């Protein structure tokens, strides 16, 4: 009985935080902090939330590694990690 009540409370609180985080995607606010917090709350009771949180963490780590490899100012070409993309010259720049 107590276990079921805990699961219901975690579901309600976790979903409320998750929905608030999703709202912050379009509203001003730290969605990238609130959404994982909601998933972390849900992950205490639900395996699907645990898997989703693990996936999100893995993706975030991958993006961080890519950003570090690209260096301060540059994107990298797919398949050419470490080589910055060249920007196409606009006609206004060529005339100057």
C-alpha positions in Angstrom: 0.0 0.0 0.0 2.7 2.5 1.0 4.7 1.5 -2.1 1.8 2.2 -4.4 1.2 5.6 -2.7 4.9 6.5 -3.2 4.7 5.5 -6.8 1.6 7.8 -7.4 3.3 10.7 -5.6 6.5 10.3 -7.6 4.5 10.1 -10.8 2.5 13.2 -10.1 5.5 15.3 -8.9 7.8 14.0 -11.7 5.3 14.6 -14.4 4.6 18.1 -13.1 8.3 19.0 -13.2 8.7 17.3 -16.6 5.7 19.3 -18.0 7.1 22.5 -16.6 10.4 21.8 -18.2 8.7 21.1 -21.5 6.9 24.4 -21.2 10.3 26.1 -20.6 11.4 25.0 -24.1 9.2 27.8 -25.5 9.1 30.0 -22.5 12.1 31.7 -21.0 13.8 29.5 -18.5 16.2 26.7 -17.9 14.5 23.8 -19.7 17.8 21.9 -20.0 17.9 21.7 -16.2 14.2 21.2 -15.4 13.5 18.4 -17.9 16.3 16.1 -16.6 15.3 16.9 -13.0 11.7 15.7 -13.8 13.2 12.6 -15.5 15.4 12.0 -12.4 12.4 12.1 -10.1 10.5 9.7 -12.4 13.5 7.4 -12.7 13.3 6.7 -8.9 10.2 4.5 -9.6 9.9 3.9 -13.4 12.4 2.0 -15.6 11.3 3.8 -18.7 12.3 7.1 -17.2 15.6 5.6 -16.1 16.3 4.5 -19.7 15.3 7.9 -21.1 17.5 9.7 -18.6 20.4 7.5 -19.4 19.9 8.1 -23.1 19.7 11.9 -22.5 22.9 11.8 -20.4 24.8 9.8 -23.1 23.7 12.3 -25.8 24.7 15.3 -23.7 28.2 13.7 -23.1 28.5 13.1 -26.8 27.6 16.6 -27.7 30.0 18.0 -25.1 32.8 15.9 -26.6 32.0 17.0 -30.1 32.0 20.7 -29.0 35.3 20.3 -27.3 36.8 18.6 -30.4 35.4 21.4 -32.6 37.3 24.0 -30.5 36.3 27.5 -29.7 34.6 28.9 -32.8 34.2 26.2 -35.1 32.0 23.5 -36.3 33.5 20.5 -37.9 32.6 18.9 -41.1 31.0 15.5 -40.7 33.7 12.8 -40.9 36.4 15.4 -40.6 36.6 15.9 -36.8 39.1 18.6 -36.0 38.9 20.3 -39.4 36.7 23.5 -39.3 34.1 24.1 -41.9 34.9 26.8 -44.4 32.4 29.6 -44.6 31.2 30.5 -48.1 32.1 34.0 -49.0 29.3 36.3 -49.7 29.3 38.7 -52.6 29.4 41.7 -50.3 32.6 40.5 -48.7 34.3 39.9 -52.0 33.5 43.4 -53.2 35.1 45.0 -50.2 
